[in-house]
Amino acid sequence: MKIDAGTSKPEGTQEEVRKMEGRPLREVTVKIGLERIDTQEGIMVEALLDSGATGLVMSSEFAKKQGFKLKKLERLMNVRNVDGSLNKEGLIEHMVEVNIYY
């Protein structure tokens, strides 16, 4: 969940400006705490703020590495990229329950 910073911003946020189809694309990250529901153990991470996603997402690899319990979804979810194409990582198959602190 880390994005390299392009310029410094106030503490807790970082910004990187890239080009997408000739237009500047701004990415803003913020430090947040994620707390596992089962153990109340927490970690600090950098998260993308307002990615345009419909919901909150994290990679299954990250979730497993951090010890979050993955729960199988009853109905799998499609993931589409900004350009409307299907994401190469495939469907979302699991969810995790976490407390988020900012």
C-alpha positions as CSV (number, residue, x, y, z in Angstrom):
1,M,0.0,0.0,0.0
2,K,3.0,2.3,-0.5
3,I,3.2,4.9,-3.2
4,D,6.5,6.7,-3.8
5,A,6.2,10.4,-3.1
6,G,6.9,13.0,-5.8
7,T,6.8,16.1,-3.7
8,S,6.5,16.8,0.0
9,K,3.2,17.8,1.5
10,P,2.0,18.4,5.1
11,E,2.7,15.5,7.4
12,G,0.5,12.5,6.8
13,T,0.0,13.2,3.1
14,Q,2.2,12.7,0.0
15,E,1.5,13.5,-3.5
16,E,2.8,12.1,-6.8
17,V,1.8,13.7,-10.1
18,R,1.8,11.4,-13.2
19,K,0.4,11.6,-16.7
20,M,-2.4,9.4,-17.8
21,E,-3.5,9.8,-21.4
22,G,-1.9,13.2,-21.5
23,R,-3.7,14.5,-18.3
24,P,-2.0,15.0,-15.0
25,L,-3.1,12.4,-12.4
26,R,-2.7,13.2,-8.8
27,E,-2.3,10.6,-6.1
28,V,-2.6,11.5,-2.5
29,T,-1.7,9.1,0.3
30,V,-2.4,9.3,4.0
31,K,-1.0,7.3,6.9
32,I,-3.7,5.2,8.5
33,G,-3.9,2.5,11.2
34,L,-5.4,-0.9,10.4
35,E,-6.5,-2.9,13.4
36,R,-7.2,-6.6,13.3
37,I,-10.6,-7.3,14.8
38,D,-9.7,-10.7,16.3
39,T,-6.5,-9.6,18.2
40,Q,-6.8,-5.8,18.3
41,E,-3.2,-5.6,16.9
42,G,-2.6,-2.7,14.6
43,I,-0.2,-1.5,11.9
44,M,0.4,1.8,10.2
45,V,0.3,1.9,6.4
46,E,0.1,4.5,3.7
47,A,-3.2,4.4,1.8
48,L,-4.4,6.0,-1.4
49,L,-6.9,8.7,-0.6
50,D,-9.9,8.9,-2.9
51,S,-8.8,6.5,-5.6
52,G,-12.2,6.6,-7.2
53,A,-12.8,3.0,-6.2
54,T,-16.4,2.1,-5.2
55,G,-15.1,0.6,-2.0
56,L,-12.1,0.1,0.2
57,V,-9.6,-2.5,-1.1
58,M,-6.3,-4.1,-0.2
59,S,-4.4,-6.8,-1.9
60,S,-5.0,-10.4,-0.7
61,E,-1.2,-10.8,-0.5
62,F,-0.9,-7.9,1.8
63,A,-3.8,-9.1,3.9
64,K,-2.3,-12.6,4.3
65,K,1.1,-11.2,5.1
66,Q,-0.3,-9.0,7.9
67,G,-2.3,-11.9,9.4
68,F,-5.8,-10.6,8.5
69,K,-8.5,-13.3,8.3
70,L,-9.9,-13.6,4.8
71,K,-13.6,-14.4,4.5
72,K,-14.8,-15.9,1.3
73,L,-17.5,-13.7,-0.4
74,E,-20.8,-15.3,-1.3
75,R,-20.7,-13.4,-4.6
76,L,-17.4,-12.6,-6.4
77,M,-16.9,-9.0,-7.5
78,N,-15.6,-7.7,-10.8
79,V,-12.8,-5.1,-10.7
80,R,-12.5,-2.6,-13.5
81,N,-9.7,-0.2,-14.2
82,V,-10.1,3.6,-14.7
83,D,-10.3,3.0,-18.5
84,G,-13.2,0.4,-18.0
85,S,-11.2,-2.7,-18.8
86,L,-11.3,-5.7,-16.4
87,N,-8.4,-5.8,-14.0
88,K,-5.7,-8.4,-14.7
89,E,-5.7,-9.5,-11.1
90,G,-9.2,-10.9,-11.6
91,L,-12.2,-11.0,-9.3
92,I,-12.4,-10.1,-5.7
93,E,-13.0,-13.3,-3.8
94,H,-12.5,-12.4,-0.2
95,M,-13.1,-9.7,2.4
96,V,-11.5,-8.7,5.7
97,E,-12.9,-6.9,8.7
98,V,-10.7,-4.2,10.1
99,N,-10.9,-1.1,12.1
100,I,-9.4,1.9,10.3
101,Y,-8.0,4.9,12.2
102,Y,-6.7,8.1,10.6
